[in-house]
Amino acid sequence: MPIYDYRCDCGLRFERLMGRDAPAPACPECGAATRKVPSRPALHGTADVGLSREQMPQTWRGTYHGNREYVTAMQRKWDQRQRLEAKHPELAGDTRPVAAHEGRYEQVPLRAGDPVISAPAEPPAHGHGHGHGHAHGGGSGETT
C-alpha cells in the first residue's frame, strides 16, 4: 500500500498508508473531510556546499606538496563552490583577500582592511625567552 498525503481545511497536513481506491480519511484534528494532495518530494542524502575559501589549502604543504590528483580534485571542488556562490551569494562569506594566515593568524586569518593587532606582551622570561621553555647553559640559567 502506498503512503498518501492529505490536507484538511483546518490547515492540517498528514500522511496515511491507504489503499489506492480507499476513500480519504477524516481529519485527525477536527474530523472534517480531507482531500488528497501531491506528495512532497523525498530527498535522500545531504547537500555538500564544498570547502569555503578559509578551508581551502593555503600553503604548498597543504596541497600534499602539489600532489596532482589532490590539486585537481580541489580545483573541481573549488569550481563547484564558486558556481554555488554565484547562485547563492550568502554562502560566500567574507571575500576580502587574506593578508596573513600563519602564526597568530592561523585560527582567524588577517584580511585586507582588518586592523593589525600588535604583538602580545612578552611572557615572563624563562631562560632566554624565545618561548620553548628551556634555559641554555649550566642548568640554573645563570652565568658564572
Backbone torsions as a table, in degrees:
resi	resn	phi	psi	omega
1	MET	NA	137.2	179.2
2	PRO	-83.5	161.2	175.2
3	ILE	-96.1	130.2	178.6
4	TYR	-116.3	151.5	174.8
5	ASP	-98.1	138.7	178.8
6	TYR	-128.5	153.1	178.8
7	ARG	-136.0	141.9	178.7
8	CYS	-109.1	159.0	176.8
9	ASP	-65.6	-18.8	177.7
10	CYS	-76.4	-6.0	176.9
11	GLY	103.4	-10.4	-178.8
12	LEU	-72.5	135.7	174.4
13	ARG	-121.5	132.3	-177.6
14	PHE	-149.0	165.9	179.1
15	GLU	-112.7	150.5	175.2
16	ARG	-146.2	142.8	172.9
17	LEU	-83.1	110.7	-172.2
18	MET	-135.8	154.2	172.1
19	GLY	-68.2	155.9	-175.3
20	ARG	-59.1	-41.4	-176.8
21	ASP	-101.2	9.9	-179.2
22	ALA	-70.7	146.5	177.6
23	PRO	-69.4	155.1	179.9
24	ALA	-63.2	138.2	179.9
25	PRO	-74.5	161.9	175.6
26	ALA	-73.6	155.3	179.2
27	CYS	-64.8	129.7	179.9
28	PRO	-69.9	-17.8	179.8
29	GLU	-86.5	-53.6	-172.5
30	CYS	-115.1	-10.2	178.3
31	GLY	83.6	1.3	-178.8
32	ALA	-75.1	169.9	178.3
33	ALA	-69.9	149.6	179.7
34	THR	-122.4	169.7	176.0
35	ARG	-133.5	151.4	179.7
36	LYS	-74.9	135.9	178.2
37	VAL	-124.0	157.3	178.6
38	PRO	-59.3	140.2	180.0
39	SER	-73.3	150.1	174.7
40	ARG	-73.8	147.7	179.5
41	PRO	-67.0	142.7	177.1
42	ALA	-92.5	121.1	178.8
43	LEU	-106.9	132.8	179.7
44	HIS	-117.2	148.9	179.3
45	GLY	90.2	-172.1	179.6
46	THR	-127.0	151.2	176.9
47	ALA	-81.3	137.9	178.8
48	ASP	-117.2	113.2	-179.4
49	VAL	-83.9	-3.7	178.9
50	GLY	81.1	-176.0	-177.5
51	LEU	-79.2	139.1	175.1
52	SER	-78.8	171.5	179.6
53	ARG	-56.5	-39.0	-179.1
54	GLU	-69.8	-26.0	-177.2
55	GLN	-88.4	-11.7	179.0
56	MET	-69.2	148.9	178.9
57	PRO	-58.6	137.3	-178.0
58	GLN	-108.6	-10.0	-176.0
59	THR	-132.2	164.9	176.5
60	TRP	-59.1	-41.1	179.3
61	ARG	-64.4	-32.8	179.2
62	GLY	-67.1	-16.3	177.0
63	THR	-101.9	21.8	-177.1
64	TYR	55.2	47.3	178.9
65	HIS	56.8	40.1	175.7
66	GLY	77.8	25.4	178.5
67	ASN	-52.9	120.9	-172.9
68	ARG	-58.0	-46.0	-179.0
69	GLU	-64.3	-42.3	-179.3
70	TYR	-65.5	-46.1	-178.9
71	VAL	-63.7	-41.6	178.8
72	THR	-63.0	-43.7	178.2
73	ALA	-63.7	-40.9	178.6
74	MET	-64.8	-38.3	178.6
75	GLN	-63.6	-42.0	177.1
76	ARG	-62.1	-44.8	179.1
77	LYS	-62.6	-40.6	-179.0
78	TRP	-67.2	-40.3	177.2
79	ASP	-61.7	-42.1	178.7
80	GLN	-63.7	-42.4	179.4
81	ARG	-63.5	-40.8	-179.3
82	GLN	-66.7	-37.3	175.7
83	ARG	-63.8	-40.6	178.8
84	LEU	-65.4	-42.6	178.3
85	GLU	-65.1	-30.8	177.0
86	ALA	-65.0	-36.6	178.0
87	LYS	-79.0	-35.4	-175.4
88	HIS	-129.5	82.1	-175.1
89	PRO	-58.5	-22.6	-179.5
90	GLU	-65.4	-17.5	178.1
91	LEU	-80.1	-17.1	-174.0
92	ALA	-65.8	-32.2	-178.8
93	GLY	68.2	-147.8	-178.1
94	ASP	-81.6	114.1	-175.7
95	THR	-100.5	7.3	177.5
96	ARG	-66.4	145.6	-179.4
97	PRO	-60.6	145.1	177.1
98	VAL	-83.3	123.2	179.9
99	ALA	-90.6	-32.9	179.5
100	ALA	-149.6	139.3	-178.8
101	HIS	-138.8	8.4	179.8
102	GLU	-118.5	171.6	179.6
103	GLY	64.9	-130.6	-177.6
104	ARG	-69.5	-11.4	178.5
105	TYR	-98.8	12.7	-177.6
106	GLU	-64.9	-43.4	-178.1
107	GLN	-78.6	-37.3	179.0
108	VAL	-131.8	101.2	-176.0
109	PRO	-61.9	148.3	174.5
110	LEU	-82.9	125.7	-178.3
111	ARG	-109.9	157.1	177.2
112	ALA	-54.6	128.2	-179.8
113	GLY	96.1	-14.7	177.5
114	ASP	-75.1	146.0	174.9
115	PRO	-70.3	140.5	178.6
116	VAL	-80.8	124.8	-179.4
117	ILE	-82.8	131.8	-179.7
118	SER	-65.8	159.0	-178.5
119	ALA	-60.9	141.5	178.5
120	PRO	-64.3	154.4	179.1
121	ALA	-59.0	146.1	-180.0
122	GLU	-64.0	137.3	175.8
123	PRO	-69.0	163.0	178.0
124	PRO	-54.4	139.8	-175.5
125	ALA	-69.4	121.6	172.1
126	HIS	-121.9	115.8	-175.5
127	GLY	71.7	-123.1	-178.3
128	HIS	-109.4	7.9	166.7
129	GLY	76.8	23.5	176.3
130	HIS	-96.1	17.6	164.5
131	GLY	85.3	8.7	176.0
132	HIS	-112.2	18.7	162.6
133	GLY	71.5	32.1	173.4
134	HIS	-143.2	159.6	178.5
135	ALA	-108.0	142.9	176.3
136	HIS	-91.1	150.8	175.4
137	GLY	107.3	-147.5	-169.0
138	GLY	-84.1	38.5	171.2
139	GLY	86.1	-42.1	-176.7
140	SER	-92.9	-12.4	180.0
141	GLY	87.2	-3.4	180.0
142	GLU	-97.9	149.1	176.1
143	THR	-97.6	149.1	-179.1
144	THR	-109.9	NA	NA
